[in-house]
Amino acid sequence: MKQLIEDLYLKRRDLVSAGFDEALEYIGRQIPLKILRYSSGTECWTWKVPERWSVREAYIATTSGQKLLDLKDHPLHVISYSLPINRVVSREELLTHIHTRPDRPNAIPYEFKYYERDWGFCLQHEKLPQFTESEYRVLIDSSFEPSNLSVGECLIKGKTEETIALVAHLCHPGQANDDLSGVAVLVDLAKELAVKKPHFTYRLLFVPETIGSIAYLSQNEKLVPGFKAGIFLEMLGNNQPFALQHTLQGKTYLDRVAQAVLATQAPNHIIGPFRSIVGNDEMAFNGPGVDVPMISLSRAKPGFPHYPEYHTSDDTPAIITEERLVASRDLVLAVLRVIEEDYVPQRLFKGPVFLSRYGLWVDWRNNKKLNQFLEQIMLRLEGRQSVFEIAEELGMEFSVVKDYLDKFVENGLIRKLPLVWR
């Protein structure tokens, strides 16, 4: 996973760009990937697919020719989707088009003007004192042209058409944790899920942020009713606790499963309501008329910046470890494992079960808590609650309750009904 991040993070991965397409091609060599393309100007509900943006050269130079900033040195030196410019400007005008981060003076900020077009540069704040002359030559050799916005889709078919969306955004040139860490985890999840032959169908989407999800959903509305839940993956490699951001609905089955898994696997995690920690493509899926419950899993903290290096040139592979990526992948797999294994148990017996006859009695000396709740479990087998919901209500681990109820299935005492998404 770390290698993927190192290979892709300096690519010019703007919304619609050659670098974005090259990154998708790279991923497509690792997992089966269908590239969906939506042409510039396509109406996507209230949005439109933007044009392709390219930048070939950019610099700020003194009138004598000394370059103070050069795009060749770092892809963040020009704001993404900057308008072209080639002229001499006053110092006063130039400074209104230079972006810095005073709170991180030796880092180049990441800025973009996707939809409110302007020209501009990004610079280390500590270098501003170098700009003492009255005029400067500025060049941004950029262009906009009709093209296609690309979305990578990895479809893993399950036994049912009920679908779970797993999403990460592939844009943001010069950024590693945001969100190549989510992309790397998503690629590894694709490999794991393909081997497991899952019950549910999974659509793993690699998108340009926001517009990618909106384009995909608006052009594939027939798929929306099949989406039962979704997880947005981002900022998963940095050194911060896990953060669970709830769905818009707040207490859906997915919300509760994720919260229960985090409680056992990452006790130092933080939790926040919808859009209170980070804001990304979960808005498209949870949005009006779509209503697909989507949580966000990250290592972000609420507010700006989500981590110290966020949206700067300091967001490099150096702040990411393979161990944290693996832990992130395993956390998602643990959430999906509960969903995959869960079912609604419905009794086929009457009266209290003679547990000893079926080998279902549990000695309190071996498992005190399970012994304590044997009757409570037995009373919740009316086909109204799933195994997870029974475990949740009784404050027990899902795996313990499932292992126990699986023995009821083996003895013909209950039958499995499909999971009901709530």
N, C-alpha and C positions, 0 to 999 in steps of 0.2 A: 504493500500500500504506500509506503514512504517513497518508493521508487517512482510510482506514478506521479506523485506530487512533485518530486524533483524534476521529472521530465517535462511537466506541463506548465509549471507556475509562471515562467517568463514568456510564455506564448501570448500573443496579442489577442486574447479571448474576449473581444467586445461582443455586444449583443448579436449583431449580424456581421460576421467577419471571417476572413480566411483562417485566422488563428483558432476561432471557435470550431470551425469545420475540421481543422487538422486534429484538434483535441478529441473530437468525436470519432474520427478515423482511428486514432490511437486506442481508444476504448473498445472500438469495434474489433480490434485484433485480439482482445482478451475475452470478450463475451459476445454472444449473438446480439447484434444491435441493428435495429431497423431505423434508418434515418428518414424522418418525416420533414417535409419542407413546405413552408408557407410563404408565398410570394409577397414582396413589399407592397403595401397598400391594401392587403387583404383585411376586410372588416372582421374584427374579432370582438363581437358584442360592441361595447363602446370604444374599443381600442382599434388601432391599425398597426399592422406589421411595419416596422421602420425599415429604412433603407440600409444597405450595407455601407459600413464606414471603413475607410482605409486611411492610414497615414504613412507617408514614405520618409519624410524628413521634417525636423522641427528644431529650432534653436532660438536663443536670445543672444545677440551679440552687440558689442559696442559699435559705434559708427566707424571705428578703426579696424574692425574685424575680429576682435577677441571674443570668443564664445564663452558666455557665462553659464549657459545651460544648453545641453544637447540631448535630444531624444535617444541618441545612440548609447548613452550611458545608462539609461533606465527607462522602461516602458511607461512608468508613471509620470514622467516629466510633462506629458501633454494630457489634458483632460480627455476622457473618452467621449467621442462624438463631437470634438471641437470643430468649429467652423474653420475654414482656411483663412490665412492672412499672410501678406508679404508686403511689409512697408515699414517705414520709420515712424516710431511713436514716441510721445513724450514719456518721461519717467512717471509722471502722475497717472497717465492713462495706463501704462504698463502695470503699475502696482495694483490697479483695480482688477487686473486679469491674472494675477499671480496668487495661487493658493498655498498656504503654509499651515503647519500645525504648531503653534507656539507651545503647546503642552508636550510636544515631542520634537524639539528643535532640530535634531540631526536626522530626521526621517522625512521622506517625500510623501505627502498625502496622496491618497487615491480619490480622485474626483471625477465626476461624469456629468454630462449635459445631454442625456438621451433625448429628452422631449422639449426642453427649453433651451434652444440652441444659442451658443455663445462661443467665443474662442478663449483659450486660457492655458496657462502653464501651472505646474506644481513644482515646488521648490522646498529645500530644507530651510526652515525659518532662520537658522543661524547664518545663512548666506545672504540674507536681505541687505546687510550693511555694504555689500559689494556694489550695490546699485546706486552709484553716486552721480552718474552723468545725467545730463538733461534729456538726452535722446538715445534710443536703441533701435537696432534693426531686429525685427521679429519675423520669423517665418514658421508657418505651419502648413505643410504641403499635404492637405487632407482632401478627401473627396467622398461624396455620397452618390450611390448609384443603386438602381433597382436590383434586387437579388432575392435570395430566399433565406428566411429564418429557419434554422435547423433545430430539431428536437430528436434526441436519441431515445428510442424505446426498446427496452428488453422485456419481452413477454415470456413469462414462465407460467404455462398452463397447469391448472390444478384439476382436481376431480369435479369441482364445481365452478360455475361461471362467476360466482361471487368474488369480487376483486378487491385487493388491497393495493393502494398506490404508495410507492416509495420514491421520493423525489429529492434531488439535489441540484443546485445550480452550478453550471460549468463556466459561467462568465467571470469577469474580474481579472484582467491581466495583472501580473506582478503580485498576486495574492495567493498564498498557499493554504492557510487555515480556512480562509473565507473564499471559496468554499470547496477547494480541492480536497480537503479532508473529508467532507461529506461525500464527494464524488468517489474517492478511494474506498470508503466504507461501503458505498452502494455497489461498486464493482465487485467487491468481495462477497457481499450479500447475494448477488446474482449467481456467483459460482456455488455458494453454499445451498441456495434454494433449488438450483437446478439438480443437484445431487440428491436432495431429500425427496423429490417428487411430491410436492405439497398437496394438501387438500384444497386450499384456496388458490385462486389465480392471482398472480402478481404482475403488475405493470410498473417497471422501474424506469423512471424518466430522468433524463439528463437535459436540463433546460437552461436557456438564458433567463435570468431572474425575472419573475413576474410575467412579462410578456410571453415567455415560453409556455408557461402553464395556461395562461389565458388563451393563447393561440391553440394549444392542444385541446383544451376542453371545449372551446367554442366551435372548433372544426370537427369534433368527435362527440357531439352531444348525445348520440345514441349510446355511448359507453357510460355516461354519467350515472344512470340508475343502477348499473352494476357495481359501482364503487361503494363499498360498505365502510371503508375507513382509509386513512392515509397517515404516513409519517414523513415529515420533512426533516432531512438530515443536514446539519451544518455546524461548522466550527467545532470539530470533534477531536482535534489533535493537540490542542493547547493545554497548558497546565492549570486547569480550573475544574471545579466540581461539575458533574452533569447537571443540566437544567432541563426540566420538563415544562413545556408550555402547553397548557390544556387547549382543547378544541373550543370553538365558539360555544358549543352546547355545554361544555364544562364537566359533565358527569356521565359521559357515554361509556359504553363497555370498554372501548379502547383506552379512554382516560384512566379508568380504574385499574385495568390490567397493567398499564405502563407504570402507574403509581405504585402498585403492589410489587412489581418486579424491581423497581428502583429502591424500594424500602429494604429489600433483601440483598441486592447486588451493589448498591451505591448509597449507603446510608447518609452520606454528607451532601446529597443532591439538594438543589433548590427547585421550587415549584412556583409557577405563576399562571394567572388566567390568560386567556387568549390575547395575543398581541402585547402582553405586558413585559416580555423579555426580549424577543426579537420580532422583526416583521419581515416576512418573506412570502413564499408562494402558498403558504397555508391560507392566506387571504383569498386567493383565487379558488381554492377547493372548498373552503368554508363559506364562500361568498354568496350573495343573494342569487337565488335561482339555481344554485349548484348544490350547496348544503351537504358536502361530503365531510364528515368529521375528520380533521387532520390535526394531529399533535405535532409539535416541534421538539426534537431532541438535539441538544447542543451542549457546549461547554461555555456558554455565554453568560454574562451577568446583565441584569437589566440596566438600561441607559447607555449613553455614549461615553467612552468606548466600551464595547462588549468585552474586550480584553485589551491589555496595554498596547499591543502592536496593531490593533484593528484599523483597517483602511489606511495603512501606511506601508512604506517600503520595508519596514521591519517585520512584516508578516511574511516570513520566509520559511522554508522547510526546517530551519534550525530550531524553531519553536515547537516543532511537532516530533513526537516519538512514535515508533511502531507499536510500542506497548499500549499507548493511549488509544491508538487507532484500533488495535485488536480488542481492547476493552469496550470500545464504542460498538464495534461490530457484534461482539458477544452479547452486549446489552440488548441490541435490537433483536438478535436471534432469540434471546430469552423471552422477550415480549411476544414475538411471533410463535414461539413454541407453545406458549399458553393458549394462544388463539387457535393454533393448529390442532392441539390435543383436546381442547374443551368440547363438551357436548352437553345436551340436556338429558339428564337421567329420568326415566319414567318407570315407576314400580310396576311389577307384574305379580306382586304378592298382596295378601291381605293380612291385617293384623301385624303385630311385632314379629320380626323374623327370629327364628330359633338359630341364633348366630353360630353356636357351637356345632350344629349339624352340618353347616357349610364351611366350617373353618374360618368363620368371620369374627369370632370373639377375639378381642385384643386385651391382653393382660395389662393391667395398669402399671405393673413393674417394668414392662417393655416399652410402653408408649402411654404415658399418663394422660396427655392431652387428648389423644385419639380415643382412649378408653372413656374419658369424660364426655365426649361428644358423640358416641356411637348412636344413641337414641335420637339426638338432635339431627344428625345426618339422615337417619332413617325416616324422619318426619318431613324431610324436604325433597322427596323423590316423586313429586306429583306432576313432573313435566313442566314446571313453571320457572325453575331456576336452572342455570347451567352449573357445572361442577365448580367453575371459578366463583360464581355468585354464592354458592353454598359456602365455599371456603372463605370468601370475603366476609360473609355475614357472621360466621363463627370465629373469625380471627385466626384461621388456620392456613397453612401453606397449601397452595394449589396441588403440588405434586403428591402430598400426603393423602389428601382427600381423593384425588384421581386414582392413585394406586389402590386405595381401599375400594372405591366404587367399581373399578375395573373387575374386581373379584366378584361383585354382585352380577356384573354382566356375564362373566364366565360361568356362573352358577344358574343363569337363566332367571334371575330375580328382578332385573331391570333391563330395559332396552334403551338404546341410544337414540335420541332425537337430534336433529340438526340444531346448530347454534342459532339463536335468534339475536340479531344485532339490535341493540337498544341505544 
